[in-house]
Amino acid sequence: MKKFFVLAAVTLAATGSWAFYPKAAESTAYMMVIGNFTLNSFSADANVTTLLPNGQQSEQVVDVKIRSAEKITIGFVEVQKAALAKANDLAKSGWRIVSASPSTFTKTGTTYVNQTVYLLEKR
């Protein structure tokens, strides 16, 4: 009876320790959503670029009409709204936003470029 009790205790301890055995790391994938706004005088190009984990790229054109300084701000906000909407749609399908870069604003001659980047992760 004593041998049976010891054997049962050892078996129970061995199966219990299996729960703490290191598991294989889950594969992680990353995706980027980039809001682009390029302004040259009073003409603007705006789009949302999505970089998929496999390297494919897709672009969604954002229609902005720039005819005054006030409309420049509205166009910039439209691009930000479209990029955030894309990131939120991806979040609904299992992606989670890991980070968002602050908007970068650069000037080259008479061209101004603004970019916001969202990094998404899926496990």
C-alpha atoms as a printed R data frame, in Angstrom:
    type eleno elety resid chain resno       x      y       z
1   ATOM     1    CA   MET     A     1   0.000  0.000   0.000
2   ATOM     2    CA   LYS     A     2   2.893  2.311   0.831
3   ATOM     3    CA   LYS     A     3   4.492  1.711  -2.592
4   ATOM     4    CA   PHE     A     4   1.203  2.504  -4.327
5   ATOM     5    CA   PHE     A     5   0.883  5.786  -2.401
6   ATOM     6    CA   VAL     A     6   4.479  6.815  -3.290
7   ATOM     7    CA   LEU     A     7   3.960  5.863  -6.950
8   ATOM     8    CA   ALA     A     8   0.685  7.843  -7.080
9   ATOM     9    CA   ALA     A     9   2.354 10.878  -5.448
10  ATOM    10    CA   VAL     A    10   5.285 10.814  -7.901
11  ATOM    11    CA   THR     A    11   2.905 10.450 -10.867
12  ATOM    12    CA   LEU     A    12   0.767 13.331  -9.628
13  ATOM    13    CA   ALA     A    13   3.841 15.544  -9.115
14  ATOM    14    CA   ALA     A    14   5.162 14.721 -12.610
15  ATOM    15    CA   THR     A    15   1.862 15.511 -14.336
16  ATOM    16    CA   GLY     A    16   1.427 18.666 -12.246
17  ATOM    17    CA   SER     A    17   4.876 19.945 -13.191
18  ATOM    18    CA   TRP     A    18   4.007 19.530 -16.884
19  ATOM    19    CA   ALA     A    19   1.802 22.638 -16.591
20  ATOM    20    CA   PHE     A    20   4.923 24.726 -15.889
21  ATOM    21    CA   TYR     A    21   6.880 23.315 -18.812
22  ATOM    22    CA   PRO     A    22   7.950 26.112 -21.191
23  ATOM    23    CA   LYS     A    23   5.669 26.427 -24.185
24  ATOM    24    CA   ALA     A    24   6.708 27.281 -27.721
25  ATOM    25    CA   ALA     A    25   6.633 30.994 -28.449
26  ATOM    26    CA   GLU     A    26   3.604 32.187 -30.372
27  ATOM    27    CA   SER     A    27   4.354 33.631 -33.762
28  ATOM    28    CA   THR     A    28   3.881 37.380 -33.932
29  ATOM    29    CA   ALA     A    29   3.057 39.401 -37.031
30  ATOM    30    CA   TYR     A    30   3.299 43.158 -37.486
31  ATOM    31    CA   MET     A    31   1.486 45.548 -39.807
32  ATOM    32    CA   MET     A    32   1.814 49.288 -40.409
33  ATOM    33    CA   VAL     A    33  -0.830 51.870 -41.271
34  ATOM    34    CA   ILE     A    34   0.663 55.149 -42.517
35  ATOM    35    CA   GLY     A    35  -1.300 58.366 -43.035
36  ATOM    36    CA   ASN     A    36   0.412 60.552 -45.695
37  ATOM    37    CA   PHE     A    37  -0.418 64.177 -46.457
38  ATOM    38    CA   THR     A    38   1.715 66.036 -49.033
39  ATOM    39    CA   LEU     A    39   1.131 69.720 -49.693
40  ATOM    40    CA   ASN     A    40   2.656 71.762 -52.520
41  ATOM    41    CA   SER     A    41   1.276 75.318 -52.673
42  ATOM    42    CA   PHE     A    42  -2.485 74.738 -52.744
43  ATOM    43    CA   SER     A    43  -2.480 71.225 -54.184
44  ATOM    44    CA   ALA     A    44  -2.412 68.200 -51.945
45  ATOM    45    CA   ASP     A    45  -2.042 64.450 -52.192
46  ATOM    46    CA   ALA     A    46  -3.341 62.326 -49.362
47  ATOM    47    CA   ASN     A    47  -3.506 58.585 -48.818
48  ATOM    48    CA   VAL     A    48  -3.430 55.843 -46.220
49  ATOM    49    CA   THR     A    49  -0.829 53.161 -46.919
50  ATOM    50    CA   THR     A    50  -1.146 49.723 -45.318
51  ATOM    51    CA   LEU     A    51   1.940 47.494 -45.162
52  ATOM    52    CA   LEU     A    52   0.932 43.868 -44.614
53  ATOM    53    CA   PRO     A    53   3.092 41.342 -42.715
54  ATOM    54    CA   ASN     A    54   4.063 39.605 -45.970
55  ATOM    55    CA   GLY     A    55   5.403 42.872 -47.431
56  ATOM    56    CA   GLN     A    56   2.457 43.678 -49.674
57  ATOM    57    CA   GLN     A    57   1.340 47.284 -49.779
58  ATOM    58    CA   SER     A    58  -2.077 48.793 -50.405
59  ATOM    59    CA   GLU     A    59  -3.068 52.429 -50.684
60  ATOM    60    CA   GLN     A    60  -6.371 54.138 -50.039
61  ATOM    61    CA   VAL     A    61  -6.618 57.593 -51.606
62  ATOM    62    CA   VAL     A    62  -8.161 60.276 -49.394
63  ATOM    63    CA   ASP     A    63  -9.943 62.991 -51.353
64  ATOM    64    CA   VAL     A    64  -8.918 66.427 -50.085
65  ATOM    65    CA   LYS     A    65  -9.718 69.758 -51.709
66  ATOM    66    CA   ILE     A    66  -7.277 72.540 -50.831
67  ATOM    67    CA   ARG     A    67  -8.332 76.045 -51.818
68  ATOM    68    CA   SER     A    68  -7.459 78.065 -48.734
69  ATOM    69    CA   ALA     A    69  -5.323 77.872 -45.593
70  ATOM    70    CA   GLU     A    70  -8.377 76.747 -43.624
71  ATOM    71    CA   LYS     A    71  -8.941 73.842 -46.026
72  ATOM    72    CA   ILE     A    72  -5.345 72.681 -45.482
73  ATOM    73    CA   THR     A    73  -6.165 71.934 -41.855
74  ATOM    74    CA   ILE     A    74  -9.384 70.164 -42.850
75  ATOM    75    CA   GLY     A    75  -7.465 68.030 -45.382
76  ATOM    76    CA   PHE     A    76  -4.885 67.088 -42.775
77  ATOM    77    CA   VAL     A    77  -7.622 66.043 -40.340
78  ATOM    78    CA   GLU     A    78  -9.330 63.963 -43.046
79  ATOM    79    CA   VAL     A    79  -6.137 61.953 -43.577
80  ATOM    80    CA   GLN     A    80  -5.754 61.402 -39.826
81  ATOM    81    CA   LYS     A    81  -9.375 60.240 -39.567
82  ATOM    82    CA   ALA     A    82  -8.937 57.800 -42.477
83  ATOM    83    CA   ALA     A    83  -5.727 56.332 -41.003
84  ATOM    84    CA   LEU     A    84  -7.292 55.907 -37.572
85  ATOM    85    CA   ALA     A    85 -10.416 54.336 -39.091
86  ATOM    86    CA   LYS     A    86  -8.218 51.818 -40.961
87  ATOM    87    CA   ALA     A    87  -6.307 50.973 -37.760
88  ATOM    88    CA   ASN     A    88  -9.585 50.528 -35.859
89  ATOM    89    CA   ASP     A    89 -10.997 48.253 -38.590
90  ATOM    90    CA   LEU     A    90  -7.896 46.075 -38.328
91  ATOM    91    CA   ALA     A    91  -8.219 46.048 -34.529
92  ATOM    92    CA   LYS     A    92 -11.690 44.527 -34.924
93  ATOM    93    CA   SER     A    93 -10.134 41.606 -36.811
94  ATOM    94    CA   GLY     A    94  -7.607 40.736 -34.113
95  ATOM    95    CA   TRP     A    95  -4.831 43.268 -34.666
96  ATOM    96    CA   ARG     A    96  -3.916 45.528 -31.777
97  ATOM    97    CA   ILE     A    97  -2.259 48.910 -31.968
98  ATOM    98    CA   VAL     A    98   1.180 48.660 -30.362
99  ATOM    99    CA   SER     A    99   2.326 52.202 -31.026
100 ATOM   100    CA   ALA     A   100   1.517 55.345 -32.939
101 ATOM   101    CA   SER     A   101   4.235 57.759 -33.937
102 ATOM   102    CA   PRO     A   102   3.652 61.453 -33.478
103 ATOM   103    CA   SER     A   103   2.909 63.230 -36.725
104 ATOM   104    CA   THR     A   104   6.142 64.154 -38.473
105 ATOM   105    CA   PHE     A   105   6.180 67.315 -40.527
106 ATOM   106    CA   THR     A   106   8.998 67.934 -42.999
107 ATOM   107    CA   LYS     A   107   9.610 70.643 -45.574
108 ATOM   108    CA   THR     A   108  11.559 70.242 -48.803
109 ATOM   109    CA   GLY     A   109  11.513 73.424 -50.874
110 ATOM   110    CA   THR     A   110   7.848 74.319 -51.274
111 ATOM   111    CA   THR     A   111   6.620 70.810 -50.468
112 ATOM   112    CA   TYR     A   112   5.382 69.895 -46.999
113 ATOM   113    CA   VAL     A   113   4.936 66.259 -45.990
114 ATOM   114    CA   ASN     A   114   3.097 65.033 -42.914
115 ATOM   115    CA   GLN     A   115   3.067 61.386 -41.820
116 ATOM   116    CA   THR     A   116   1.554 59.420 -38.946
117 ATOM   117    CA   VAL     A   117   2.473 55.746 -38.491
118 ATOM   118    CA   TYR     A   118   0.483 53.125 -36.560
119 ATOM   119    CA   LEU     A   119   2.210 49.827 -35.744
120 ATOM   120    CA   LEU     A   120  -0.146 46.879 -35.237
121 ATOM   121    CA   GLU     A   121   0.597 43.439 -33.816
122 ATOM   122    CA   LYS     A   122  -1.188 40.103 -34.032
123 ATOM   123    CA   ARG     A   123  -0.349 37.057 -31.959
